Amino acid sequence: MNPLEHEDWNNNSRMRQYSLFDEEFGKELFSIDVFFKNGPFAYVFLDKFFQVFHVNQRFEYLFKQEEAQLRGRNIFELLHGEDALKLQTIFENKDAQHDAVLLHIAYIQGDGSFNCMDTYVKKYTNPFGEAQYCLLMFDDELKPNEEWAVDKREVFKAIVDTQEQERIRIGRQLHDSVAQLLYAVRLNLQHFVLQQPEHIAFMKPLKQLLNEAIHQIRNISVDLVPSVLHDFGLIAAVRAMVERISTVDFKVTYFLPAATEELSEDLKLVIYRILQELLNNTMKHAAATEVSIRVRMNESTILIQVQDNGVGFSASLPLSMKNGSGLRTIKNRTDLYQGELLLENNKPGAKVTVKIKGC
């Protein structure tokens, strides 16, 4: 056999091998479709680039699109922004590459609405050695068992821990890099004004903008890395947060029992982040002028309540969670401690109650 014939034989052999692999993989998909094409759950298969290459009819029904319309689309296009980052974190987690995990994800349907579903995420390797992924989505009627609920909490904890680490990294970069650069610009600006006093009127608004930028970066850095919490405790951290956001037109009162300082560091951070997120939501959406924070405790439960005199909630908790990521972030943190998140509309205003286990 001459070299050209040998090369042709190798190429034909590889083509037959790939064809057989492709055929076997097609058989696997066919076997899955035989049993689960119409439900009771939806599923989607993704290639190594996270692009859709196969869905079942249940998925088509939920997303109001046919497979031909979905094929080739990146899965992140179908997810709420925060959940896209959550799923990407799972995909990039090499320690859990081949372990199925359970997430609560908000999907964007064909009509633009959101549908939150518990979703199994599984990575596997196809016959060509390429990474692929399967997402298995449960309708409300079909709930996973307690063992998977425990796994779900573990995944949420890993995600929350990763988010906290990322907050610390970004906060430190803002403080140590960006803020220092702005301080240097301000010093040079002051030096220029001393050397060229005739430009002081022109430089004054620039200096004010620069000071405001420094102030904003410091506030963001403090929000990301609450050093007061670690150095002086939860009550001091909440007091500092309240003082930072309170104005003449936005008054915040708070009460936390001294016993909160005896909680674990993880629990104190959870309470702080929940209060932080609730206050952010109030400032953004409630049009409130007064907010009351109350934290109460007994031997087994921590009760967090934030009440305002704003416009209230226009939807139920499930709809509110679909419309905004803030409440879903709180719900995820609450789930870690097998807690509850309750919304109540008052006239005027609203009250949010979070119950979490205190041990």
Secondary structure, DSSP 8 states (H G I E B T S, - for coil): --HHHHHHHHHHHHHHHHHHHHHHHHHHHHHHHHHHTT-SSEEEEE-TTSBEEEE-HHHHHHHT--HHHHTT-BGGGGB-HHHHHHHHHHHH-GGGTTS-EEEEEEEE-TTS-EEEEEEEEEEEE-TTS-EEEEEEEE-TT----HHHHHHHHHHHHHHHHHHHHHHHHHHHHIIIIIHHHHHHHHHHHHHHHHH-GGGHHHHHHHHHHHHHHHHHHHHHHHHHS-HHHHHH-HHHHHHHHHHHH-BTTBEEEEE--GGGGGS-HHHHHHHHHHHHHHHHHIIIII--SEEEEEEEE-SSEEEEEEEESS---SS-HHHHHHH-HHHHHHHHHHHHTT-EEEEEE-SSSEEEEEEEE--
